[in-house]
Amino acid sequence: MKYDNIRDRLVSAVTALGYPEELGYEIAKHIGVPKGMERMISYLNYVRPNKVEMVVDEMISIRSEIDAWRDKKASQEANAAYTDMLNFGFGDDEE
C-alpha cells in the first residue's frame, strides 16, 4: 500500500511541525496522489513552515500543478484522437 505509507509519512511530517494530525490527513486527501504527497513531505522537511497558511498555500500549489498536468494530458489525448480522425476518417467508409 504505497498510498498509505506515503500518507502516513505526510501526517508524521505535519505533526513533527506541531500541527494537528487531522491537517495531515486533509492535505493527503486534497493532494490525492503519492508523488504530490512526496513533494509536500519534501517541502515540509526542508522549508519547515512556521505558519499553517504557508502549508496550505503549498498544498494548493501542488494540487493546481497536478490538475494542470491532467488537463494537459487530456488535451493531448483529445488532439491525438482528432488528428487520427482527420487522417483516417471515422472508420465507416469502405474505401
MMTF fields as JSON, N, C-alpha, C and O atoms, coordinates in Angstrom:
{
  "mmtfVersion": "1.0.0",
  "mmtfProducer": "UNKNOWN",
  "numBonds": 379,
  "numAtoms": 380,
  "numGroups": 95,
  "numChains": 1,
  "numModels": 1,
  "chainsPerModel": [1],
  "groupsPerChain": [95],
  "chainIdList": ["A"],
  "bondAtomList": [4, 2, 8, 6, 12, 10, 16, 14, 20, 18, 24, 22, 28, 26, 32, 30, 36, 34, 40, 38, 44, 42, 48, 46, 52, 50, 56, 54, 60, 58, 64, 62, 68, 66, 72, 70, 76, 74, 80, 78, 84, 82, 88, 86, 92, 90, 96, 94, 100, 98, 104, 102, 108, 106, 112, 110, 116, 114, 120, 118, 124, 122, 128, 126, 132, 130, 136, 134, 140, 138, 144, 142, 148, 146, 152, 150, 156, 154, 160, 158, 164, 162, 168, 166, 172, 170, 176, 174, 180, 178, 184, 182, 188, 186, 192, 190, 196, 194, 200, 198, 204, 202, 208, 206, 212, 210, 216, 214, 220, 218, 224, 222, 228, 226, 232, 230, 236, 234, 240, 238, 244, 242, 248, 246, 252, 250, 256, 254, 260, 258, 264, 262, 268, 266, 272, 270, 276, 274, 280, 278, 284, 282, 288, 286, 292, 290, 296, 294, 300, 298, 304, 302, 308, 306, 312, 310, 316, 314, 320, 318, 324, 322, 328, 326, 332, 330, 336, 334, 340, 338, 344, 342, 348, 346, 352, 350, 356, 354, 360, 358, 364, 362, 368, 366, 372, 370, 376, 374],
  "bondOrderList": [1, 1, 1, 1, 1, 1, 1, 1, 1, 1, 1, 1, 1, 1, 1, 1, 1, 1, 1, 1, 1, 1, 1, 1, 1, 1, 1, 1, 1, 1, 1, 1, 1, 1, 1, 1, 1, 1, 1, 1, 1, 1, 1, 1, 1, 1, 1, 1, 1, 1, 1, 1, 1, 1, 1, 1, 1, 1, 1, 1, 1, 1, 1, 1, 1, 1, 1, 1, 1, 1, 1, 1, 1, 1, 1, 1, 1, 1, 1, 1, 1, 1, 1, 1, 1, 1, 1, 1, 1, 1, 1, 1, 1, 1],
  "groupList": [{"groupName": "MET", "atomNameList": ["N", "CA", "C", "O"], "elementList": ["N", "C", "C", "O"], "formalChargeList": [0, 0, 0, 0], "bondAtomList": [1, 0, 2, 1, 3, 2], "bondOrderList": [1, 1, 2], "singleLetterCode": "M", "chemCompType": "L-PEPTIDE LINKING"}, {"groupName": "LYS", "atomNameList": ["N", "CA", "C", "O"], "elementList": ["N", "C", "C", "O"], "formalChargeList": [0, 0, 0, 0], "bondAtomList": [1, 0, 2, 1, 3, 2], "bondOrderList": [1, 1, 2], "singleLetterCode": "K", "chemCompType": "L-PEPTIDE LINKING"}, {"groupName": "TYR", "atomNameList": ["N", "CA", "C", "O"], "elementList": ["N", "C", "C", "O"], "formalChargeList": [0, 0, 0, 0], "bondAtomList": [1, 0, 2, 1, 3, 2], "bondOrderList": [1, 1, 2], "singleLetterCode": "Y", "chemCompType": "L-PEPTIDE LINKING"}, {"groupName": "ASP", "atomNameList": ["N", "CA", "C", "O"], "elementList": ["N", "C", "C", "O"], "formalChargeList": [0, 0, 0, 0], "bondAtomList": [1, 0, 2, 1, 3, 2], "bondOrderList": [1, 1, 2], "singleLetterCode": "D", "chemCompType": "L-PEPTIDE LINKING"}, {"groupName": "ASN", "atomNameList": ["N", "CA", "C", "O"], "elementList": ["N", "C", "C", "O"], "formalChargeList": [0, 0, 0, 0], "bondAtomList": [1, 0, 2, 1, 3, 2], "bondOrderList": [1, 1, 2], "singleLetterCode": "N", "chemCompType": "L-PEPTIDE LINKING"}, {"groupName": "ILE", "atomNameList": ["N", "CA", "C", "O"], "elementList": ["N", "C", "C", "O"], "formalChargeList": [0, 0, 0, 0], "bondAtomList": [1, 0, 2, 1, 3, 2], "bondOrderList": [1, 1, 2], "singleLetterCode": "I", "chemCompType": "L-PEPTIDE LINKING"}, {"groupName": "ARG", "atomNameList": ["N", "CA", "C", "O"], "elementList": ["N", "C", "C", "O"], "formalChargeList": [0, 0, 0, 0], "bondAtomList": [1, 0, 2, 1, 3, 2], "bondOrderList": [1, 1, 2], "singleLetterCode": "R", "chemCompType": "L-PEPTIDE LINKING"}, {"groupName": "LEU", "atomNameList": ["N", "CA", "C", "O"], "elementList": ["N", "C", "C", "O"], "formalChargeList": [0, 0, 0, 0], "bondAtomList": [1, 0, 2, 1, 3, 2], "bondOrderList": [1, 1, 2], "singleLetterCode": "L", "chemCompType": "L-PEPTIDE LINKING"}, {"groupName": "VAL", "atomNameList": ["N", "CA", "C", "O"], "elementList": ["N", "C", "C", "O"], "formalChargeList": [0, 0, 0, 0], "bondAtomList": [1, 0, 2, 1, 3, 2], "bondOrderList": [1, 1, 2], "singleLetterCode": "V", "chemCompType": "L-PEPTIDE LINKING"}, {"groupName": "SER", "atomNameList": ["N", "CA", "C", "O"], "elementList": ["N", "C", "C", "O"], "formalChargeList": [0, 0, 0, 0], "bondAtomList": [1, 0, 2, 1, 3, 2], "bondOrderList": [1, 1, 2], "singleLetterCode": "S", "chemCompType": "L-PEPTIDE LINKING"}, {"groupName": "ALA", "atomNameList": ["N", "CA", "C", "O"], "elementList": ["N", "C", "C", "O"], "formalChargeList": [0, 0, 0, 0], "bondAtomList": [1, 0, 2, 1, 3, 2], "bondOrderList": [1, 1, 2], "singleLetterCode": "A", "chemCompType": "L-PEPTIDE LINKING"}, {"groupName": "THR", "atomNameList": ["N", "CA", "C", "O"], "elementList": ["N", "C", "C", "O"], "formalChargeList": [0, 0, 0, 0], "bondAtomList": [1, 0, 2, 1, 3, 2], "bondOrderList": [1, 1, 2], "singleLetterCode": "T", "chemCompType": "L-PEPTIDE LINKING"}, {"groupName": "GLY", "atomNameList": ["N", "CA", "C", "O"], "elementList": ["N", "C", "C", "O"], "formalChargeList": [0, 0, 0, 0], "bondAtomList": [1, 0, 2, 1, 3, 2], "bondOrderList": [1, 1, 2], "singleLetterCode": "G", "chemCompType": "PEPTIDE LINKING"}, {"groupName": "PRO", "atomNameList": ["N", "CA", "C", "O"], "elementList": ["N", "C", "C", "O"], "formalChargeList": [0, 0, 0, 0], "bondAtomList": [1, 0, 2, 1, 3, 2], "bondOrderList": [1, 1, 2], "singleLetterCode": "P", "chemCompType": "L-PEPTIDE LINKING"}, {"groupName": "GLU", "atomNameList": ["N", "CA", "C", "O"], "elementList": ["N", "C", "C", "O"], "formalChargeList": [0, 0, 0, 0], "bondAtomList": [1, 0, 2, 1, 3, 2], "bondOrderList": [1, 1, 2], "singleLetterCode": "E", "chemCompType": "L-PEPTIDE LINKING"}, {"groupName": "HIS", "atomNameList": ["N", "CA", "C", "O"], "elementList": ["N", "C", "C", "O"], "formalChargeList": [0, 0, 0, 0], "bondAtomList": [1, 0, 2, 1, 3, 2], "bondOrderList": [1, 1, 2], "singleLetterCode": "H", "chemCompType": "L-PEPTIDE LINKING"}, {"groupName": "TRP", "atomNameList": ["N", "CA", "C", "O"], "elementList": ["N", "C", "C", "O"], "formalChargeList": [0, 0, 0, 0], "bondAtomList": [1, 0, 2, 1, 3, 2], "bondOrderList": [1, 1, 2], "singleLetterCode": "W", "chemCompType": "L-PEPTIDE LINKING"}, {"groupName": "GLN", "atomNameList": ["N", "CA", "C", "O"], "elementList": ["N", "C", "C", "O"], "formalChargeList": [0, 0, 0, 0], "bondAtomList": [1, 0, 2, 1, 3, 2], "bondOrderList": [1, 1, 2], "singleLetterCode": "Q", "chemCompType": "L-PEPTIDE LINKING"}, {"groupName": "PHE", "atomNameList": ["N", "CA", "C", "O"], "elementList": ["N", "C", "C", "O"], "formalChargeList": [0, 0, 0, 0], "bondAtomList": [1, 0, 2, 1, 3, 2], "bondOrderList": [1, 1, 2], "singleLetterCode": "F", "chemCompType": "L-PEPTIDE LINKING"}],
  "groupTypeList": [0, 1, 2, 3, 4, 5, 6, 3, 6, 7, 8, 9, 10, 8, 11, 10, 7, 12, 2, 13, 14, 14, 7, 12, 2, 14, 5, 10, 1, 15, 5, 12, 8, 13, 1, 12, 0, 14, 6, 0, 5, 9, 2, 7, 4, 2, 8, 6, 13, 4, 1, 8, 14, 0, 8, 8, 3, 14, 0, 5, 9, 5, 6, 9, 14, 5, 3, 10, 16, 6, 3, 1, 1, 10, 9, 17, 14, 10, 4, 10, 10, 2, 11, 3, 0, 7, 4, 18, 12, 18, 12, 3, 3, 14, 14],
  "groupIdList": [1, 2, 3, 4, 5, 6, 7, 8, 9, 10, 11, 12, 13, 14, 15, 16, 17, 18, 19, 20, 21, 22, 23, 24, 25, 26, 27, 28, 29, 30, 31, 32, 33, 34, 35, 36, 37, 38, 39, 40, 41, 42, 43, 44, 45, 46, 47, 48, 49, 50, 51, 52, 53, 54, 55, 56, 57, 58, 59, 60, 61, 62, 63, 64, 65, 66, 67, 68, 69, 70, 71, 72, 73, 74, 75, 76, 77, 78, 79, 80, 81, 82, 83, 84, 85, 86, 87, 88, 89, 90, 91, 92, 93, 94, 95],
  "secStructList": [7, 2, 2, 2, 2, 2, 2, 2, 2, 2, 2, 2, 2, 2, 2, 2, 6, 6, 7, 7, 2, 2, 2, 2, 2, 2, 2, 2, 2, 2, 2, 7, 1, 2, 2, 2, 2, 2, 2, 2, 2, 2, 2, 2, 2, 2, 2, 7, 7, 1, 1, 2, 2, 2, 2, 2, 2, 2, 2, 2, 2, 2, 2, 2, 2, 2, 2, 2, 2, 2, 2, 2, 2, 2, 2, 2, 2, 2, 2, 2, 2, 2, 2, 2, 2, 2, 2, 2, 7, 7, 1, 7, 7, 7, 7],
  "xCoordList": [0.823, 0.0, 0.874, 1.098, 1.35, 2.217, 1.503, 2.091, 0.25, -0.511, -0.558, -0.303, -0.881, -0.998, 0.324, 0.352, 1.42, 2.735, 3.106, 3.574, 2.899, 3.241, 2.32, 2.769, 1.032, 0.105, 0.551, 0.52, 0.966, 1.42, 2.687, 2.848, 3.598, 4.799, 4.439, 5.049, 3.447, 2.992, 2.396, 2.691, 1.57, 0.967, 2.064, 1.985, 3.067, 4.185, 4.942, 5.331, 5.15, 5.855, 5.047, 5.611, 3.743, 2.872, 2.892, 3.027, 2.76, 2.734, 4.104, 4.175, 5.184, 6.523, 6.698, 7.521, 5.93, 5.985, 5.041, 4.984, 4.303, 3.411, 1.977, 1.167, 1.656, 0.287, -0.507, 0.078, -1.83, -2.649, -2.609, -2.469, -2.736, -2.745, -3.824, -3.614, -4.972, -6.088, -5.698, -6.172, -4.84, -4.377, -3.611, -3.773, -2.788, -2.038, -2.944, -2.704, -3.989, -4.924, -5.696, -5.953, -6.057, -6.767, -5.865, -6.312, -4.603, -3.658, -3.505, -3.539, -3.34, -3.197, -4.427, -4.312, -5.593, -6.837, -6.948, -7.367, -6.571, -6.694, -5.696, -6.052, -4.461, -3.452, -3.783, -3.796, -4.048, -4.609, -3.671, -4.053, -2.466, -1.569, -0.227, 0.237, 0.383, 1.632, 2.749, 3.422, 2.953, 4.037, 3.8, 4.742, 2.579, 2.252, 2.486, 2.983, 2.125, 2.352, 3.844, 4.277, 4.636, 6.081, 6.65, 7.546, 6.129, 6.559, 6.224, 7.015, 5.052, 4.635, 5.519, 5.879, 5.867, 6.756, 8.105, 8.649, 8.64, 9.919, 9.825, 10.72, 8.749, 8.547, 8.526, 9.2, 7.765, 7.65, 8.989, 9.328, 9.75, 11.024, 12.102, 12.923, 12.113, 13.179, 12.838, 13.701, 11.599, 11.207, 10.829, 11.099, 10.204, 9.737, 8.911, 9.271, 7.802, 6.993, 6.446, 6.031, 6.457, 6.001, 4.581, 4.076, 3.951, 2.557, 1.74, 2.178, 0.557, -0.315, -0.712, -0.965, -0.768, -1.117, -0.101, -0.465, 1.18, 2.225, 2.053, 2.266, 1.669, 1.442, 0.28, 0.372, -0.8, -1.988, -1.713, -2.176, -0.972, -0.617, 0.166, -0.088, 1.117, 1.898, 1.021, 1.165, 0.12, -0.804, -1.63, -1.793, -2.152, -2.962, -2.115, -2.58, -0.891, 0.008, 0.284, 0.228, 0.578, 0.838, -0.396, -0.291, -1.56, -2.799, -3.081, -3.538, -2.813, -3.03, -2.134, -2.567, -0.881, 0.028, -0.419, -0.301, -0.922, -1.436, -2.617, -2.688, -3.541, -4.709, -4.305, -4.866, -3.337, -2.861, -2.238, -2.448, -1.475, -0.858, -1.93, -1.834, -2.943, -4.029, -4.794, -5.148, -5.049, -5.734, -4.902, -5.437, -3.589, -2.702, -2.726, -2.796, -2.67, -2.704, -4.035, -4.055, -5.131, -6.445, -6.519, -7.067, -5.978, -5.966, -5.111, -5.498, -3.972, -3.106, -3.803, -3.699, -4.505, -5.228, -6.354, -6.577, -7.062, -8.135, -7.566, -8.14, -6.445, -5.814, -5.356, -5.499, -4.811, -4.368, -5.559, -5.47, -6.656, -7.856, -8.408, -8.832, -8.403, -8.893, -7.989, -8.477, -6.678, -5.741, -5.95, -5.934, -6.145, -6.422, -7.701, -7.765, -8.715, -9.977, -9.76, -10.294, -8.992, -8.717, -7.919, -8.172, -6.965, -6.094, -6.751, -6.507, -7.574, -8.103, -9.615, -10.163, -10.31, -11.75, -12.375, -11.718, -13.679, -14.412, -14.389, -14.875, -13.839, -13.757, -15.004, -15.083, -15.994, -17.211, -17.219, -18.12, -16.238, -16.134, -15.431, -14.451, -15.936, -15.254, -14.551, -15.151, -13.283, -12.501, -11.442, -10.687],
  "yCoordList": [-1.179, 0.0, 1.252, 1.872, 1.6, 2.765, 4.026, 4.84, 4.187, 5.38, 5.534, 6.617, 4.458, 4.513, 4.876, 5.654, 4.309, 4.603, 6.065, 6.716, 6.576, 7.971, 8.899, 9.916, 8.558, 9.364, 9.423, 10.486, 8.287, 8.25, 9.072, 9.728, 9.045, 9.877, 11.352, 12.166, 11.697, 13.088, 13.534, 14.627, 12.697, 13.022, 13.188, 14.09, 12.347, 12.462, 13.77, 14.415, 14.16, 15.416, 16.607, 17.568, 16.549, 17.632, 17.71, 18.793, 16.568, 16.579, 16.941, 17.511, 16.619, 16.984, 18.5, 19.002, 19.217, 20.678, 21.275, 22.493, 20.412, 20.884, 21.11, 21.637, 20.719, 20.873, 19.615, 18.555, 19.72, 18.547, 17.46, 17.738, 16.251, 15.081, 15.202, 14.803, 15.754, 15.893, 16.734, 16.481, 17.733, 18.556, 17.694, 17.842, 16.806, 15.91, 15.034, 14.841, 14.5, 13.66, 14.468, 13.98, 15.683, 16.535, 16.925, 16.968, 17.207, 17.521, 16.318, 16.464, 15.14, 13.918, 13.69, 13.332, 13.896, 13.694, 14.709, 14.368, 15.948, 17.0, 16.805, 16.973, 16.455, 16.241, 14.975, 14.985, 13.898, 12.708, 11.731, 10.577, 12.131, 11.214, 11.118, 12.095, 9.942, 9.74, 10.722, 11.242, 10.982, 11.902, 13.295, 13.954, 13.74, 15.044, 15.07, 16.056, 13.98, 13.906, 13.883, 14.472, 13.206, 13.206, 14.615, 15.005, 15.371, 16.762, 17.576, 18.408, 17.329, 18.059, 17.695, 18.562, 16.428, 15.984, 16.687, 17.17, 16.744, 17.424, 18.888, 19.424, 19.529, 20.935, 21.106, 21.984, 20.28, 20.397, 20.163, 20.856, 19.181, 18.852, 19.902, 20.158, 20.513, 21.459, 22.895, 23.632, 23.306, 24.684, 24.847, 25.883, 23.817, 23.849, 25.11, 25.93, 25.257, 26.471, 26.646, 25.686, 27.892, 28.156, 28.71, 29.066, 28.777, 29.231, 28.221, 27.738, 27.91, 26.949, 27.469, 26.676, 28.781, 29.358, 28.976, 28.747, 28.908, 28.512, 27.057, 26.699, 26.228, 24.811, 24.661, 23.925, 25.359, 25.261, 25.846, 25.297, 26.944, 27.519, 26.528, 26.394, 25.834, 24.841, 23.678, 23.178, 23.244, 22.168, 22.565, 21.771, 23.791, 24.269, 24.352, 24.0, 24.81, 24.919, 23.544, 23.38, 22.572, 21.216, 20.662, 20.077, 20.842, 20.338, 21.012, 20.362, 22.309, 23.037, 22.496, 22.356, 22.192, 21.634, 20.24, 19.902, 19.446, 18.12, 18.265, 17.566, 19.167, 19.387, 19.897, 19.47, 20.806, 21.337, 20.227, 20.174, 19.339, 18.23, 17.289, 16.842, 16.994, 16.119, 16.755, 16.074, 18.055, 18.762, 18.72, 18.521, 18.909, 18.866, 17.482, 17.367, 16.441, 15.072, 14.787, 14.164, 15.232, 15.024, 15.766, 15.248, 16.961, 17.742, 17.059, 17.009, 16.541, 15.831, 14.597, 14.317, 13.868, 12.679, 13.064, 12.389, 14.141, 14.612, 15.064, 14.777, 15.764, 16.203, 15.014, 15.024, 13.997, 12.804, 12.101, 11.659, 11.995, 11.355, 12.167, 11.598, 13.479, 14.347, 14.231, 14.176, 14.194, 14.041, 12.706, 12.639, 11.646, 10.337, 10.388, 9.822, 11.062, 11.167, 11.918, 11.515, 12.989, 13.741, 12.919, 12.979, 12.16, 11.379, 10.106, 9.704, 9.476, 8.158, 8.115, 7.068, 9.203, 9.233, 8.583, 8.31, 8.349, 7.775, 6.255, 5.635, 5.656, 4.206, 3.552, 2.325, 4.346, 3.739, 3.788, 3.231, 4.44, 4.469, 3.221, 2.779, 2.66, 1.499, 1.966, 2.046, 2.27, 2.779, 1.816, 2.08],
  "zCoordList": [0.0, 0.0, 0.0, 1.039, -1.16, -1.285, -0.806, -0.095, -1.189, -0.813, 0.705, 1.232, 1.399, 2.859, 3.527, 4.48, 3.023, 3.603, 3.417, 4.351, 2.222, 1.957, 2.737, 3.265, 2.816, 3.606, 5.057, 5.678, 5.599, 6.989, 7.181, 8.21, 6.192, 6.271, 6.224, 6.917, 5.407, 5.331, 6.666, 7.15, 7.246, 8.544, 9.594, 10.429, 9.565, 10.515, 10.322, 11.295, 9.07, 8.795, 9.293, 9.817, 9.134, 9.605, 11.129, 11.699, 11.779, 13.25, 13.835, 14.924, 13.128, 13.598, 13.664, 14.429, 12.87, 12.887, 13.929, 14.1, 14.621, 15.674, 15.232, 15.995, 14.016, 13.523, 13.849, 14.076, 13.874, 14.221, 13.142, 11.951, 13.593, 12.707, 11.628, 10.482, 12.002, 11.065, 9.858, 8.75, 10.057, 8.938, 7.94, 6.728, 8.446, 7.563, 6.726, 5.535, 7.348, 6.603, 5.558, 4.457, 5.901, 4.935, 3.762, 2.617, 4.053, 2.984, 2.061, 0.839, 2.633, 1.829, 0.968, -0.204, 1.542, 0.801, -0.337, -1.443, -0.059, -1.067, -2.209, -3.375, -1.886, -2.934, -3.711, -4.942, -3.005, -3.627, -4.307, -4.501, -4.679, -5.397, -4.659, -4.07, -4.698, -3.955, -4.319, -3.43, -5.609, -5.979, -5.421, -4.98, -5.434, -4.87, -3.372, -2.828, -2.71, -1.265, -0.951, 0.039, -1.788, -1.593, -1.732, -0.983, -2.688, -2.833, -1.595, -1.152, -1.045, 0.152, 1.335, 2.131, 1.455, 2.536, 2.412, 3.405, 1.206, 0.994, 1.383, 2.037, 0.983, 1.34, 2.858, 3.397, 3.53, 4.987, 5.678, 6.637, 5.187, 5.823, 5.579, 6.461, 4.398, 4.075, 4.43, 4.908, 4.206, 4.487, 5.952, 6.561, 6.512, 7.898, 8.164, 9.009, 7.436, 7.566, 8.978, 9.628, 9.434, 10.801, 10.848, 11.913, 9.69, 9.637, 8.839, 7.794, 9.34, 8.659, 7.279, 6.372, 7.111, 5.815, 4.746, 3.592, 5.131, 4.181, 3.768, 2.609, 4.72, 4.432, 3.452, 2.47, 3.731, 2.878, 1.492, 0.492, 1.417, 0.117, -0.731, -1.928, -0.114, -0.86, -1.295, -2.411, -0.433, -0.795, -2.011, -2.938, -2.012, -3.133, -4.394, -5.478, -4.262, -5.409, -6.024, -7.243, -5.182, -5.667, -6.365, -7.442, -5.76, -6.359, -7.691, -8.631, -7.783, -9.031, -10.14, -11.284, -9.798, -10.789, -11.239, -12.417, -10.32, -10.674, -11.626, -12.636, -11.312, -12.169, -13.545, -14.555, -13.591, -14.877, -15.709, -16.921, -15.079, -15.791, -16.348, -17.491, -15.545, -16.02, -17.171, -18.134, -17.078, -18.163, -19.443, -20.533, -19.301, -20.463, -21.102, -22.326, -20.293, -20.825, -21.523, -22.585, -20.941, -21.57, -22.897, -23.87, -22.939, -24.174, -25.235, -26.402, -24.848, -25.792, -26.356, -27.55, -25.511, -25.975, -26.925, -27.93, -26.613, -27.494, -28.832, -29.882, -28.797, -30.046, -30.883, -32.105, -30.236, -30.954, -31.599, -32.745, -30.884, -31.44, -32.612, -33.618, -32.484, -33.556, -34.794, -35.922, -34.571, -35.69, -36.383, -37.612, -35.617, -36.212, -37.035, -38.126, -36.515, -37.248, -38.566, -39.599, -38.538, -39.753, -40.76, -41.963, -40.264, -41.148, -41.669, -42.806, -40.854, -41.213, -41.323, -41.669, -41.046, -41.11, -39.885, -38.881, -40.017, -38.894, -38.883, -37.937, -39.909, -39.969, -40.527, -40.567, -40.965, -41.52, -43.048, -43.676, -43.646, -45.119, -45.586, -44.986, -46.653, -47.207, -48.463, -49.535, -48.318, -49.449, -49.846, -50.781]
}
